[in-house]
Amino acid sequence: MASENRGLILQQRLIRHDPANLHCREINLRLSADCRQLVLSRYTEHYGPALVRWIERSHTVSVTDLFRWLVANGEADVMKIGTQPLP
């Protein structure tokens, strides 16, 4: 039995500008089913008296490419370098 991977919810917002209009937004980050891609999804809904509209945008990047980019461009921190003589 496969379970749905909702991932991490990075932002969830509900805005009511007036009693007749409601705007919902959610941004989440998850791994693809095969765990090879990182997927950032942005979902927006708008409810109004004459309108119900929703849109979802997804951006994907290979996990391998992401880690290569982090190694090449990230800031490296060395916590401790220690040496001990062998007995």
PDB file of N, CA, C and O in Angstrom:
ATOM      1  N   MET A   1       0.844  -1.179   0.000  1.00  0.00           N
ATOM      2  CA  MET A   1       0.000   0.000   0.000  1.00  0.00           C
ATOM      3  C   MET A   1       0.888   1.240   0.000  1.00  0.00           C
ATOM      4  O   MET A   1       1.685   1.429   0.919  1.00  0.00           O
ATOM      5  N   ALA A   2       0.761   2.085  -1.017  1.00  0.00           N
ATOM      6  CA  ALA A   2       1.559   3.299  -1.120  1.00  0.00           C
ATOM      7  C   ALA A   2       0.866   4.429  -0.363  1.00  0.00           C
ATOM      8  O   ALA A   2      -0.357   4.562  -0.400  1.00  0.00           O
ATOM      9  N   SER A   3       1.659   5.230   0.316  1.00  0.00           N
ATOM     10  CA  SER A   3       1.094   6.376   1.016  1.00  0.00           C
ATOM     11  C   SER A   3       1.468   7.644   0.262  1.00  0.00           C
ATOM     12  O   SER A   3       2.522   7.718  -0.369  1.00  0.00           O
ATOM     13  N   GLU A   4       0.604   8.628   0.336  1.00  0.00           N
ATOM     14  CA  GLU A   4       0.856   9.890  -0.349  1.00  0.00           C
ATOM     15  C   GLU A   4       1.920  10.663   0.421  1.00  0.00           C
ATOM     16  O   GLU A   4       1.836  10.793   1.643  1.00  0.00           O
ATOM     17  N   ASN A   5       2.915  11.172  -0.288  1.00  0.00           N
ATOM     18  CA  ASN A   5       3.980  11.950   0.324  1.00  0.00           C
ATOM     19  C   ASN A   5       3.656  13.430   0.192  1.00  0.00           C
ATOM     20  O   ASN A   5       3.897  14.031  -0.855  1.00  0.00           O
ATOM     21  N   ARG A   6       3.113  14.013   1.242  1.00  0.00           N
ATOM     22  CA  ARG A   6       2.776  15.441   1.222  1.00  0.00           C
ATOM     23  C   ARG A   6       4.000  16.303   1.455  1.00  0.00           C
ATOM     24  O   ARG A   6       3.994  17.477   1.086  1.00  0.00           O
ATOM     25  N   GLY A   7       5.042  15.766   2.048  1.00  0.00           N
ATOM     26  CA  GLY A   7       6.258  16.532   2.257  1.00  0.00           C
ATOM     27  C   GLY A   7       6.153  17.514   3.400  1.00  0.00           C
ATOM     28  O   GLY A   7       5.375  17.332   4.337  1.00  0.00           O
ATOM     29  N   LEU A   8       6.957  18.566   3.300  1.00  0.00           N
ATOM     30  CA  LEU A   8       6.993  19.616   4.317  1.00  0.00           C
ATOM     31  C   LEU A   8       6.158  20.800   3.860  1.00  0.00           C
ATOM     32  O   LEU A   8       6.342  21.301   2.751  1.00  0.00           O
ATOM     33  N   ILE A   9       5.258  21.240   4.691  1.00  0.00           N
ATOM     34  CA  ILE A   9       4.500  22.452   4.375  1.00  0.00           C
ATOM     35  C   ILE A   9       5.360  23.637   4.809  1.00  0.00           C
ATOM     36  O   ILE A   9       5.618  23.829   5.998  1.00  0.00           O
ATOM     37  N   LEU A  10       5.800  24.427   3.829  1.00  0.00           N
ATOM     38  CA  LEU A  10       6.662  25.572   4.115  1.00  0.00           C
ATOM     39  C   LEU A  10       5.858  26.814   4.460  1.00  0.00           C
ATOM     40  O   LEU A  10       6.289  27.645   5.260  1.00  0.00           O
ATOM     41  N   GLN A  11       4.683  26.933   3.846  1.00  0.00           N
ATOM     42  CA  GLN A  11       3.818  28.080   4.126  1.00  0.00           C
ATOM     43  C   GLN A  11       2.377  27.679   3.861  1.00  0.00           C
ATOM     44  O   GLN A  11       2.071  27.000   2.881  1.00  0.00           O
ATOM     45  N   GLN A  12       1.509  28.109   4.745  1.00  0.00           N
ATOM     46  CA  GLN A  12       0.077  27.889   4.567  1.00  0.00           C
ATOM     47  C   GLN A  12      -0.611  29.169   5.034  1.00  0.00           C
ATOM     48  O   GLN A  12      -0.490  29.570   6.191  1.00  0.00           O
ATOM     49  N   ARG A  13      -1.330  29.797   4.114  1.00  0.00           N
ATOM     50  CA  ARG A  13      -1.904  31.094   4.441  1.00  0.00           C
ATOM     51  C   ARG A  13      -3.356  31.162   3.986  1.00  0.00           C
ATOM     52  O   ARG A  13      -3.706  30.670   2.913  1.00  0.00           O
ATOM     53  N   LEU A  14      -4.184  31.770   4.803  1.00  0.00           N
ATOM     54  CA  LEU A  14      -5.601  31.970   4.512  1.00  0.00           C
ATOM     55  C   LEU A  14      -5.897  33.451   4.740  1.00  0.00           C
ATOM     56  O   LEU A  14      -5.714  33.966   5.843  1.00  0.00           O
ATOM     57  N   ILE A  15      -6.358  34.131   3.685  1.00  0.00           N
ATOM     58  CA  ILE A  15      -6.617  35.570   3.777  1.00  0.00           C
ATOM     59  C   ILE A  15      -8.068  35.831   3.397  1.00  0.00           C
ATOM     60  O   ILE A  15      -8.549  35.367   2.362  1.00  0.00           O
ATOM     61  N   ARG A  16      -8.744  36.570   4.240  1.00  0.00           N
ATOM     62  CA  ARG A  16     -10.133  36.962   3.956  1.00  0.00           C
ATOM     63  C   ARG A  16     -10.147  38.490   3.907  1.00  0.00           C
ATOM     64  O   ARG A  16     -10.139  39.156   4.943  1.00  0.00           O
ATOM     65  N   HIS A  17     -10.168  39.039   2.673  1.00  0.00           N
ATOM     66  CA  HIS A  17     -10.178  40.493   2.511  1.00  0.00           C
ATOM     67  C   HIS A  17     -11.519  41.090   2.916  1.00  0.00           C
ATOM     68  O   HIS A  17     -11.584  42.209   3.425  1.00  0.00           O
ATOM     69  N   ASP A  18     -12.579  40.339   2.687  1.00  0.00           N
ATOM     70  CA  ASP A  18     -13.923  40.745   3.080  1.00  0.00           C
ATOM     71  C   ASP A  18     -14.745  39.459   3.224  1.00  0.00           C
ATOM     72  O   ASP A  18     -14.253  38.390   2.861  1.00  0.00           O
ATOM     73  N   PRO A  19     -15.967  39.523   3.735  1.00  0.00           N
ATOM     74  CA  PRO A  19     -16.744  38.295   3.960  1.00  0.00           C
ATOM     75  C   PRO A  19     -17.024  37.477   2.696  1.00  0.00           C
ATOM     76  O   PRO A  19     -17.312  36.284   2.794  1.00  0.00           O
ATOM     77  N   ALA A  20     -16.946  38.089   1.523  1.00  0.00           N
ATOM     78  CA  ALA A  20     -17.309  37.385   0.296  1.00  0.00           C
ATOM     79  C   ALA A  20     -16.117  36.776  -0.441  1.00  0.00           C
ATOM     80  O   ALA A  20     -16.313  35.963  -1.345  1.00  0.00           O
ATOM     81  N   ASN A  21     -14.897  37.146  -0.081  1.00  0.00           N
ATOM     82  CA  ASN A  21     -13.713  36.681  -0.799  1.00  0.00           C
ATOM     83  C   ASN A  21     -12.732  35.988   0.130  1.00  0.00           C
ATOM     84  O   ASN A  21     -12.445  36.467   1.227  1.00  0.00           O
ATOM     85  N   LEU A  22     -12.222  34.851  -0.331  1.00  0.00           N
ATOM     86  CA  LEU A  22     -11.276  34.063   0.452  1.00  0.00           C
ATOM     87  C   LEU A  22     -10.129  33.650  -0.460  1.00  0.00           C
ATOM     88  O   LEU A  22     -10.350  33.202  -1.585  1.00  0.00           O
ATOM     89  N   HIS A  23      -8.909  33.804   0.030  1.00  0.00           N
ATOM     90  CA  HIS A  23      -7.712  33.456  -0.735  1.00  0.00           C
ATOM     91  C   HIS A  23      -6.882  32.485   0.106  1.00  0.00           C
ATOM     92  O   HIS A  23      -6.515  32.798   1.238  1.00  0.00           O
ATOM     93  N   CYS A  24      -6.585  31.303  -0.451  1.00  0.00           N
ATOM     94  CA  CYS A  24      -5.798  30.278   0.245  1.00  0.00           C
ATOM     95  C   CYS A  24      -4.506  30.035  -0.531  1.00  0.00           C
ATOM     96  O   CYS A  24      -4.508  30.046  -1.762  1.00  0.00           O
ATOM     97  N   ARG A  25      -3.410  29.817   0.184  1.00  0.00           N
ATOM     98  CA  ARG A  25      -2.133  29.555  -0.464  1.00  0.00           C
ATOM     99  C   ARG A  25      -1.353  28.544   0.352  1.00  0.00           C
ATOM    100  O   ARG A  25      -1.321  28.610   1.580  1.00  0.00           O
ATOM    101  N   GLU A  26      -0.714  27.591  -0.354  1.00  0.00           N
ATOM    102  CA  GLU A  26       0.125  26.603   0.319  1.00  0.00           C
ATOM    103  C   GLU A  26       1.366  26.358  -0.523  1.00  0.00           C
ATOM    104  O   GLU A  26       1.288  26.216  -1.744  1.00  0.00           O
ATOM    105  N   ILE A  27       2.503  26.310   0.141  1.00  0.00           N
ATOM    106  CA  ILE A  27       3.771  25.983  -0.511  1.00  0.00           C
ATOM    107  C   ILE A  27       4.336  24.777   0.221  1.00  0.00           C
ATOM    108  O   ILE A  27       4.458  24.790   1.445  1.00  0.00           O
ATOM    109  N   ASN A  28       4.686  23.721  -0.539  1.00  0.00           N
ATOM    110  CA  ASN A  28       5.266  22.547   0.119  1.00  0.00           C
ATOM    111  C   ASN A  28       6.436  22.005  -0.679  1.00  0.00           C
ATOM    112  O   ASN A  28       6.575  22.262  -1.875  1.00  0.00           O
ATOM    113  N   LEU A  29       7.266  21.255   0.009  1.00  0.00           N
ATOM    114  CA  LEU A  29       8.477  20.669  -0.540  1.00  0.00           C
ATOM    115  C   LEU A  29       8.437  19.184  -0.255  1.00  0.00           C
ATOM    116  O   LEU A  29       8.216  18.774   0.885  1.00  0.00           O
ATOM    117  N   ARG A  30       8.653  18.360  -1.297  1.00  0.00           N
ATOM    118  CA  ARG A  30       8.586  16.917  -1.114  1.00  0.00           C
ATOM    119  C   ARG A  30       9.529  16.219  -2.078  1.00  0.00           C
ATOM    120  O   ARG A  30      10.029  16.823  -3.027  1.00  0.00           O
ATOM    121  N   LEU A  31       9.762  14.961  -1.827  1.00  0.00           N
ATOM    122  CA  LEU A  31      10.505  14.114  -2.744  1.00  0.00           C
ATOM    123  C   LEU A  31       9.532  13.457  -3.713  1.00  0.00           C
ATOM    124  O   LEU A  31       8.395  13.157  -3.348  1.00  0.00           O
ATOM    125  N   SER A  32       9.972  13.234  -4.938  1.00  0.00           N
ATOM    126  CA  SER A  32       9.145  12.506  -5.900  1.00  0.00           C
ATOM    127  C   SER A  32       9.000  11.058  -5.432  1.00  0.00           C
ATOM    128  O   SER A  32       9.705  10.621  -4.522  1.00  0.00           O
ATOM    129  N   ALA A  33       8.093  10.326  -6.051  1.00  0.00           N
ATOM    130  CA  ALA A  33       7.828   8.936  -5.657  1.00  0.00           C
ATOM    131  C   ALA A  33       9.077   8.065  -5.745  1.00  0.00           C
ATOM    132  O   ALA A  33       9.251   7.154  -4.935  1.00  0.00           O
ATOM    133  N   ASP A  34       9.949   8.333  -6.720  1.00  0.00           N
ATOM    134  CA  ASP A  34      11.173   7.530  -6.857  1.00  0.00           C
ATOM    135  C   ASP A  34      12.353   8.117  -6.066  1.00  0.00           C
ATOM    136  O   ASP A  34      13.465   7.593  -6.135  1.00  0.00           O
ATOM    137  N   CYS A  35      12.116   9.195  -5.323  1.00  0.00           N
ATOM    138  CA  CYS A  35      13.119   9.868  -4.470  1.00  0.00           C
ATOM    139  C   CYS A  35      14.305  10.430  -5.256  1.00  0.00           C
ATOM    140  O   CYS A  35      15.375  10.648  -4.688  1.00  0.00           O
ATOM    141  N   ARG A  36      14.126  10.661  -6.539  1.00  0.00           N
ATOM    142  CA  ARG A  36      15.215  11.214  -7.354  1.00  0.00           C
ATOM    143  C   ARG A  36      15.074  12.708  -7.599  1.00  0.00           C
ATOM    144  O   ARG A  36      16.021  13.360  -8.037  1.00  0.00           O
ATOM    145  N   GLN A  37      13.905  13.247  -7.320  1.00  0.00           N
ATOM    146  CA  GLN A  37      13.662  14.660  -7.581  1.00  0.00           C
ATOM    147  C   GLN A  37      13.094  15.326  -6.332  1.00  0.00           C
ATOM    148  O   GLN A  37      12.337  14.722  -5.572  1.00  0.00           O
ATOM    149  N   LEU A  38      13.476  16.573  -6.145  1.00  0.00           N
ATOM    150  CA  LEU A  38      12.896  17.407  -5.105  1.00  0.00           C
ATOM    151  C   LEU A  38      11.864  18.290  -5.797  1.00  0.00           C
ATOM    152  O   LEU A  38      12.161  18.913  -6.817  1.00  0.00           O
ATOM    153  N   VAL A  39      10.650  18.347  -5.243  1.00  0.00           N
ATOM    154  CA  VAL A  39       9.540  19.052  -5.889  1.00  0.00           C
ATOM    155  C   VAL A  39       9.043  20.154  -4.957  1.00  0.00           C
ATOM    156  O   VAL A  39       8.659  19.891  -3.818  1.00  0.00           O
ATOM    157  N   LEU A  40       9.055  21.383  -5.453  1.00  0.00           N
ATOM    158  CA  LEU A  40       8.499  22.529  -4.739  1.00  0.00           C
ATOM    159  C   LEU A  40       7.177  22.867  -5.425  1.00  0.00           C
ATOM    160  O   LEU A  40       7.156  23.190  -6.613  1.00  0.00           O
ATOM    161  N   SER A  41       6.074  22.794  -4.679  1.00  0.00           N
ATOM    162  CA  SER A  41       4.747  23.064  -5.244  1.00  0.00           C
ATOM    163  C   SER A  41       4.129  24.280  -4.577  1.00  0.00           C
ATOM    164  O   SER A  41       4.206  24.456  -3.361  1.00  0.00           O
ATOM    165  N   ARG A  42       3.507  25.121  -5.416  1.00  0.00           N
ATOM    166  CA  ARG A  42       2.781  26.303  -4.928  1.00  0.00           C
ATOM    167  C   ARG A  42       1.346  26.176  -5.398  1.00  0.00           C
ATOM    168  O   ARG A  42       1.080  26.105  -6.598  1.00  0.00           O
ATOM    169  N   TYR A  43       0.421  26.149  -4.450  1.00  0.00           N
ATOM    170  CA  TYR A  43      -0.996  25.969  -4.749  1.00  0.00           C
ATOM    171  C   TYR A  43      -1.763  27.180  -4.231  1.00  0.00           C
ATOM    172  O   TYR A  43      -1.592  27.592  -3.084  1.00  0.00           O
ATOM    173  N   THR A  44      -2.612  27.746  -5.090  1.00  0.00           N
ATOM    174  CA  THR A  44      -3.399  28.922  -4.728  1.00  0.00           C
ATOM    175  C   THR A  44      -4.862  28.699  -5.094  1.00  0.00           C
ATOM    176  O   THR A  44      -5.168  28.180  -6.168  1.00  0.00           O
ATOM    177  N   GLU A  45      -5.758  29.093  -4.201  1.00  0.00           N
ATOM    178  CA  GLU A  45      -7.203  29.052  -4.461  1.00  0.00           C
ATOM    179  C   GLU A  45      -7.799  30.410  -4.133  1.00  0.00           C
ATOM    180  O   GLU A  45      -7.387  31.064  -3.175  1.00  0.00           O
ATOM    181  N   HIS A  46      -8.766  30.826  -4.929  1.00  0.00           N
ATOM    182  CA  HIS A  46      -9.487  32.064  -4.655  1.00  0.00           C
ATOM    183  C   HIS A  46     -10.981  31.778  -4.779  1.00  0.00           C
ATOM    184  O   HIS A  46     -11.445  31.273  -5.801  1.00  0.00           O
ATOM    185  N   TYR A  47     -11.717  32.103  -3.739  1.00  0.00           N
ATOM    186  CA  TYR A  47     -13.166  31.936  -3.726  1.00  0.00           C
ATOM    187  C   TYR A  47     -13.804  33.313  -3.647  1.00  0.00           C
ATOM    188  O   TYR A  47     -13.454  34.123  -2.789  1.00  0.00           O
ATOM    189  N   GLY A  48     -14.740  33.568  -4.547  1.00  0.00           N
ATOM    190  CA  GLY A  48     -15.467  34.825  -4.540  1.00  0.00           C
ATOM    191  C   GLY A  48     -16.902  34.574  -4.970  1.00  0.00           C
ATOM    192  O   GLY A  48     -17.242  33.453  -5.348  1.00  0.00           O
ATOM    193  N   PRO A  49     -17.749  35.592  -4.920  1.00  0.00           N
ATOM    194  CA  PRO A  49     -19.158  35.422  -5.250  1.00  0.00           C
ATOM    195  C   PRO A  49     -19.391  34.887  -6.669  1.00  0.00           C
ATOM    196  O   PRO A  49     -20.308  34.096  -6.887  1.00  0.00           O
ATOM    197  N   ALA A  50     -18.579  35.307  -7.620  1.00  0.00           N
ATOM    198  CA  ALA A  50     -18.788  34.884  -9.004  1.00  0.00           C
ATOM    199  C   ALA A  50     -17.610  34.067  -9.528  1.00  0.00           C
ATOM    200  O   ALA A  50     -17.505  33.839 -10.733  1.00  0.00           O
ATOM    201  N   LEU A  51     -16.718  33.621  -8.631  1.00  0.00           N
ATOM    202  CA  LEU A  51     -15.473  33.037  -9.109  1.00  0.00           C
ATOM    203  C   LEU A  51     -14.904  32.033  -8.121  1.00  0.00           C
ATOM    204  O   LEU A  51     -14.827  32.301  -6.922  1.00  0.00           O
ATOM    205  N   VAL A  52     -14.512  30.890  -8.627  1.00  0.00           N
ATOM    206  CA  VAL A  52     -13.685  29.952  -7.880  1.00  0.00           C
ATOM    207  C   VAL A  52     -12.540  29.601  -8.820  1.00  0.00           C
ATOM    208  O   VAL A  52     -12.755  29.050  -9.899  1.00  0.00           O
ATOM    209  N   ARG A  53     -11.330  29.923  -8.401  1.00  0.00           N
ATOM    210  CA  ARG A  53     -10.173  29.723  -9.260  1.00  0.00           C
ATOM    211  C   ARG A  53      -9.055  29.076  -8.452  1.00  0.00           C
ATOM    212  O   ARG A  53      -8.837  29.434  -7.295  1.00  0.00           O
ATOM    213  N   TRP A  54      -8.347  28.126  -9.053  1.00  0.00           N
ATOM    214  CA  TRP A  54      -7.198  27.514  -8.391  1.00  0.00           C
ATOM    215  C   TRP A  54      -6.102  27.303  -9.426  1.00  0.00           C
ATOM    216  O   TRP A  54      -6.370  27.152 -10.618  1.00  0.00           O
ATOM    217  N   ILE A  55      -4.871  27.295  -8.948  1.00  0.00           N
ATOM    218  CA  ILE A  55      -3.724  27.043  -9.810  1.00  0.00           C
ATOM    219  C   ILE A  55      -2.633  26.385  -8.973  1.00  0.00           C
ATOM    220  O   ILE A  55      -2.430  26.737  -7.811  1.00  0.00           O
ATOM    221  N   GLU A  56      -1.938  25.430  -9.572  1.00  0.00           N
ATOM    222  CA  GLU A  56      -0.799  24.793  -8.905  1.00  0.00           C
ATOM    223  C   GLU A  56       0.399  24.847  -9.841  1.00  0.00           C
ATOM    224  O   GLU A  56       0.307  24.502 -11.019  1.00  0.00           O
ATOM    225  N   ARG A  57       1.510  25.283  -9.296  1.00  0.00           N
ATOM    226  CA  ARG A  57       2.768  25.326 -10.040  1.00  0.00           C
ATOM    227  C   ARG A  57       3.763  24.438  -9.302  1.00  0.00           C
ATOM    228  O   ARG A  57       3.859  24.477  -8.075  1.00  0.00           O
ATOM    229  N   SER A  58       4.499  23.642 -10.066  1.00  0.00           N
ATOM    230  CA  SER A  58       5.512  22.774  -9.457  1.00  0.00           C
ATOM    231  C   SER A  58       6.855  23.019 -10.131  1.00  0.00           C
ATOM    232  O   SER A  58       6.940  23.212 -11.344  1.00  0.00           O
ATOM    233  N   HIS A  59       7.890  23.005  -9.319  1.00  0.00           N
ATOM    234  CA  HIS A  59       9.256  23.165  -9.797  1.00  0.00           C
ATOM    235  C   HIS A  59      10.027  21.940  -9.312  1.00  0.00           C
ATOM    236  O   HIS A  59       9.933  21.587  -8.137  1.00  0.00           O
ATOM    237  N   THR A  60      10.783  21.290 -10.185  1.00  0.00           N
ATOM    238  CA  THR A  60      11.529  20.093  -9.799  1.00  0.00           C
ATOM    239  C   THR A  60      13.010  20.271 -10.090  1.00  0.00           C
ATOM    240  O   THR A  60      13.408  20.991 -11.006  1.00  0.00           O
ATOM    241  N   VAL A  61      13.804  19.597  -9.288  1.00  0.00           N
ATOM    242  CA  VAL A  61      15.244  19.556  -9.497  1.00  0.00           C
ATOM    243  C   VAL A  61      15.730  18.172  -9.071  1.00  0.00           C
ATOM    244  O   VAL A  61      15.229  17.594  -8.106  1.00  0.00           O
ATOM    245  N   SER A  62      16.687  17.664  -9.786  1.00  0.00           N
ATOM    246  CA  SER A  62      17.284  16.377  -9.444  1.00  0.00           C
ATOM    247  C   SER A  62      17.993  16.504  -8.088  1.00  0.00           C
ATOM    248  O   SER A  62      18.709  17.476  -7.851  1.00  0.00           O
ATOM    249  N   VAL A  63      17.795  15.536  -7.216  1.00  0.00           N
ATOM    250  CA  VAL A  63      18.458  15.552  -5.910  1.00  0.00           C
ATOM    251  C   VAL A  63      19.973  15.532  -6.106  1.00  0.00           C
ATOM    252  O   VAL A  63      20.701  16.225  -5.395  1.00  0.00           O
ATOM    253  N   THR A  64      20.445  14.744  -7.062  1.00  0.00           N
ATOM    254  CA  THR A  64      21.890  14.681  -7.355  1.00  0.00           C
ATOM    255  C   THR A  64      22.411  16.049  -7.776  1.00  0.00           C
ATOM    256  O   THR A  64      23.444  16.498  -7.281  1.00  0.00           O
ATOM    257  N   ASP A  65      21.702  16.716  -8.691  1.00  0.00           N
ATOM    258  CA  ASP A  65      22.119  18.047  -9.137  1.00  0.00           C
ATOM    259  C   ASP A  65      22.089  19.056  -7.998  1.00  0.00           C
ATOM    260  O   ASP A  65      22.958  19.924  -7.912  1.00  0.00           O
ATOM    261  N   LEU A  66      21.097  18.946  -7.127  1.00  0.00           N
ATOM    262  CA  LEU A  66      21.000  19.846  -5.987  1.00  0.00           C
ATOM    263  C   LEU A  66      22.205  19.686  -5.060  1.00  0.00           C
ATOM    264  O   LEU A  66      22.800  20.678  -4.641  1.00  0.00           O
ATOM    265  N   PHE A  67      22.568  18.441  -4.739  1.00  0.00           N
ATOM    266  CA  PHE A  67      23.730  18.220  -3.870  1.00  0.00           C
ATOM    267  C   PHE A  67      25.024  18.658  -4.530  1.00  0.00           C
ATOM    268  O   PHE A  67      25.904  19.194  -3.857  1.00  0.00           O
ATOM    269  N   ARG A  68      25.160  18.443  -5.828  1.00  0.00           N
ATOM    270  CA  ARG A  68      26.354  18.921  -6.544  1.00  0.00           C
ATOM    271  C   ARG A  68      26.441  20.442  -6.480  1.00  0.00           C
ATOM    272  O   ARG A  68      27.520  20.999  -6.280  1.00  0.00           O
ATOM    273  N   TRP A  69      25.295  21.112  -6.651  1.00  0.00           N
ATOM    274  CA  TRP A  69      25.281  22.564  -6.574  1.00  0.00           C
ATOM    275  C   TRP A  69      25.653  23.034  -5.163  1.00  0.00           C
ATOM    276  O   TRP A  69      26.413  23.991  -5.008  1.00  0.00           O
ATOM    277  N   LEU A  70      25.122  22.367  -4.139  1.00  0.00           N
ATOM    278  CA  LEU A  70      25.446  22.742  -2.753  1.00  0.00           C
ATOM    279  C   LEU A  70      26.935  22.616  -2.468  1.00  0.00           C
ATOM    280  O   LEU A  70      27.527  23.495  -1.842  1.00  0.00           O
ATOM    281  N   VAL A  71      27.540  21.523  -2.926  1.00  0.00           N
ATOM    282  CA  VAL A  71      28.975  21.322  -2.696  1.00  0.00           C
ATOM    283  C   VAL A  71      29.778  22.388  -3.431  1.00  0.00           C
ATOM    284  O   VAL A  71      30.740  22.928  -2.883  1.00  0.00           O
ATOM    285  N   ALA A  72      29.392  22.696  -4.667  1.00  0.00           N
ATOM    286  CA  ALA A  72      30.126  23.670  -5.470  1.00  0.00           C
ATOM    287  C   ALA A  72      29.908  25.113  -5.012  1.00  0.00           C
ATOM    288  O   ALA A  72      30.816  25.936  -5.125  1.00  0.00           O
ATOM    289  N   ASN A  73      28.719  25.430  -4.498  1.00  0.00           N
ATOM    290  CA  ASN A  73      28.374  26.823  -4.205  1.00  0.00           C
ATOM    291  C   ASN A  73      28.084  27.128  -2.750  1.00  0.00           C
ATOM    292  O   ASN A  73      28.037  28.295  -2.360  1.00  0.00           O
ATOM    293  N   GLY A  74      27.887  26.096  -1.938  1.00  0.00           N
ATOM    294  CA  GLY A  74      27.556  26.324  -0.537  1.00  0.00           C
ATOM    295  C   GLY A  74      28.769  26.748   0.270  1.00  0.00           C
ATOM    296  O   GLY A  74      29.912  26.600  -0.163  1.00  0.00           O
ATOM    297  N   GLU A  75      28.499  27.266   1.430  1.00  0.00           N
ATOM    298  CA  GLU A  75      29.566  27.685   2.330  1.00  0.00           C
ATOM    299  C   GLU A  75      29.989  26.493   3.177  1.00  0.00           C
ATOM    300  O   GLU A  75      29.173  25.891   3.876  1.00  0.00           O
ATOM    301  N   ALA A  76      31.271  26.160   3.105  1.00  0.00           N
ATOM    302  CA  ALA A  76      31.790  25.004   3.845  1.00  0.00           C
ATOM    303  C   ALA A  76      32.232  25.442   5.236  1.00  0.00           C
ATOM    304  O   ALA A  76      32.930  26.446   5.381  1.00  0.00           O
ATOM    305  N   ASP A  77      31.831  24.700   6.246  1.00  0.00           N
ATOM    306  CA  ASP A  77      32.260  24.930   7.622  1.00  0.00           C
ATOM    307  C   ASP A  77      33.015  23.696   8.094  1.00  0.00           C
ATOM    308  O   ASP A  77      32.537  22.570   7.956  1.00  0.00           O
ATOM    309  N   VAL A  78      34.195  23.921   8.648  1.00  0.00           N
ATOM    310  CA  VAL A  78      34.958  22.829   9.247  1.00  0.00           C
ATOM    311  C   VAL A  78      34.789  22.972  10.745  1.00  0.00           C
ATOM    312  O   VAL A  78      35.196  23.973  11.334  1.00  0.00           O
ATOM    313  N   MET A  79      34.184  21.961  11.361  1.00  0.00           N
ATOM    314  CA  MET A  79      33.894  22.046  12.784  1.00  0.00           C
ATOM    315  C   MET A  79      35.143  21.807  13.631  1.00  0.00           C
ATOM    316  O   MET A  79      35.407  22.558  14.569  1.00  0.00           O
ATOM    317  N   LYS A  80      35.907  20.772  13.308  1.00  0.00           N
ATOM    318  CA  LYS A  80      37.105  20.469  14.094  1.00  0.00           C
ATOM    319  C   LYS A  80      37.988  19.535  13.278  1.00  0.00           C
ATOM    320  O   LYS A  80      37.530  18.566  12.673  1.00  0.00           O
ATOM    321  N   ILE A  81      39.226  19.859  13.289  1.00  0.00           N
ATOM    322  CA  ILE A  81      40.193  18.960  12.679  1.00  0.00           C
ATOM    323  C   ILE A  81      41.094  18.497  13.808  1.00  0.00           C
ATOM    324  O   ILE A  81      41.731  19.312  14.476  1.00  0.00           O
ATOM    325  N   GLY A  82      41.148  17.201  14.019  1.00  0.00           N
ATOM    326  CA  GLY A  82      41.952  16.694  15.116  1.00  0.00           C
ATOM    327  C   GLY A  82      42.801  15.527  14.661  1.00  0.00           C
ATOM    328  O   GLY A  82      42.397  14.734  13.812  1.00  0.00           O
ATOM    329  N   THR A  83      43.961  15.439  15.231  1.00  0.00           N
ATOM    330  CA  THR A  83      44.829  14.281  14.976  1.00  0.00           C
ATOM    331  C   THR A  83      45.300  13.745  16.307  1.00  0.00           C
ATOM    332  O   THR A  83      45.532  14.496  17.254  1.00  0.00           O
ATOM    333  N   GLN A  84      45.436  12.456  16.363  1.00  0.00           N
ATOM    334  CA  GLN A  84      45.952  11.813  17.563  1.00  0.00           C
ATOM    335  C   GLN A  84      47.005  10.806  17.117  1.00  0.00           C
ATOM    336  O   GLN A  84      46.826  10.127  16.106  1.00  0.00           O
ATOM    337  N   PRO A  85      48.091  10.707  17.858  1.00  0.00           N
ATOM    338  CA  PRO A  85      49.101   9.698  17.515  1.00  0.00           C
ATOM    339  C   PRO A  85      48.550   8.285  17.752  1.00  0.00           C
ATOM    340  O   PRO A  85      47.782   8.057  18.686  1.00  0.00           O
ATOM    341  N   LEU A  86      48.944   7.369  16.918  1.00  0.00           N
ATOM    342  CA  LEU A  86      48.554   5.981  17.084  1.00  0.00           C
ATOM    343  C   LEU A  86      49.370   5.361  18.207  1.00  0.00           C
ATOM    344  O   LEU A  86      50.543   5.703  18.355  1.00  0.00           O
ATOM    345  N   PRO A  87      48.802   4.465  19.001  1.00  0.00           N
ATOM    346  CA  PRO A  87      49.549   3.864  20.112  1.00  0.00           C
ATOM    347  C   PRO A  87      50.599   2.900  19.623  1.00  0.00           C
ATOM    348  O   PRO A  87      51.316   2.307  20.430  1.00  0.00           O
TER     349      PRO A  87
END
